[in-house]
């Protein structure tokens, strides 16, 4: 989108431009250091898109669209499969981080091989409440649809059920809730929220300003 005129140009439509698998349900995108785009798709996993030609390749996930969390054939990249890949962020070294809205998990994805490693939360392909192998300590993540990398390499995720921001150590997987409700709102009103100001309502996106301040978009407002 041209920031001056507002003109829109399709870089990677479903199938009509470029080549490779069509985008079925793209959720989020980020830009790699070399300028390529990486896009999370609910049915494929993670795709890389050439912004000039529109050529699409599967970087990590299933070679065919699936909704079950199981590939019909061998997956691209090894490791536990995505179920509902949502947000994506790229750090300064080009490492990819992908959150999964259903698993409540954050993955580290190798930008070359597509191999997937769980950074934090459940390391099993099960619903979070039945998970026995949890990476990192701290409050559990329930529904993650926003993710960003801070300058020091820490991850910040937005949990839309807790209506809170959680900082994740990208090495240990430890989680620290630093803004919002300490308990999921489905358990009752938000008592003793961390930080002042209006409570978030369904966090959908996060960005980092040059000075390190976080911008958070929810269902009705943008916060700093």
Secondary structure as UniProt FT lines:
FT   TURN            3..5
FT   STRAND          26..31
FT   TURN            33..34
FT   STRAND          37..41
FT   TURN            42..44
FT   STRAND          45..49
FT   TURN            51..53
FT   STRAND          56..61
FT   STRAND          85..90
FT   TURN            92..93
FT   STRAND          96..100
FT   TURN            101..104
FT   STRAND          105..109
FT   TURN            111..113
FT   STRAND          116..122
FT   HELIX           128..130
FT   STRAND          134..135
FT   STRAND          144..149
FT   TURN            151..152
FT   STRAND          155..159
FT   TURN            160..163
FT   STRAND          164..168
FT   TURN            170..172
FT   STRAND          175..180
FT   HELIX           185..187
FT   STRAND          205..208
FT   TURN            210..211
FT   STRAND          214..217
FT   STRAND          222..223
//
